[in-house]
């Protein structure tokens, strides 16, 4: 499945505000960075692994909050699965 919903991200950071991990872990840059922004970087360099991927708990609050309906949690989980198998 080739999900291009990350292209709809308007960089508003509402997802980061809704993220429970971002609230308690200053080391986590937030779902925008791990999801849509990270996906843009991963498309340029398939070997790139972002440590931020491991912090997502897949609660999908970011997706519920996203005004652009970007499937942030799905993007993060797909990227995580790709690196877990390599």
N, C-alpha and C positions, 0 to 999 in steps of 0.2 A: 504494500500500500504506500503510495506516495502522497503524503499529506502536505499540501502547500499552504495550509491555513496560517502558518507563521508569517507569511507575506502580508497578512491583514493586520499585524501588530502595529498599533499607533504609538507605542512607547510611552503610554500614559502612566505606567507603574501601578495601576490599580491592583494588578495581580500580586505584586509584592506586598502591598498593604493588607491584602486578604490572607496572605500566607502565614500560617502559624509558626513555621520554621524560621522565617525571616525575623519574626518578632523576638525570638529567643536566642538565635545564633547569629552573632555579628559576622561570622566567617562565611555565611551563605549570602551570596549577592542577590538572591531572589529568583523567582521563577522566570522572569523576563530574560535575565542573563543566561540561565541554564537552558531555557526553552527556545523562544524565537531568536534571540540574539546569538545564542550558541549554535543553533541550527544553521544560521547563515555562515558562521565560521566553519562548521563541520562540512558544509557543502564545498567549501574551498579547499579544505584539508581533511580528508577522510580519516587520517590517523590521529587527528586531534582528539584528546580526551580531556574533558573539563571536570575537575574534581567536584564542582558544584552539583553534578548529576547525582552524586551519592546522597545528598542531603534531602532530596525530595521524598516525602512520605506518601505521595500519590493520593492525597485527600481530595484533590481536584477543586479546592476552593478557589484557586486561581482561575480555573475555567468558568466557574459560576460567576465570578466577579468581572470577567473580561467583557468589555462592551463591544469588542470586535469578534467575539465568538471563536477566538483562537483556542485550539485544543492543546493548551500548554502542557498539561499533565501527560497527555498521550505522546507529545513530542519528546518530553524528558524520558518517559519510560521506554520508548522505542530506541532512543539514543543509548540509554543505559543497557538495554538488552543487546544492542549491537556490540558494545564493548565487553559485556559479560561473556560473550561467546568467542571472543578473539583472544 
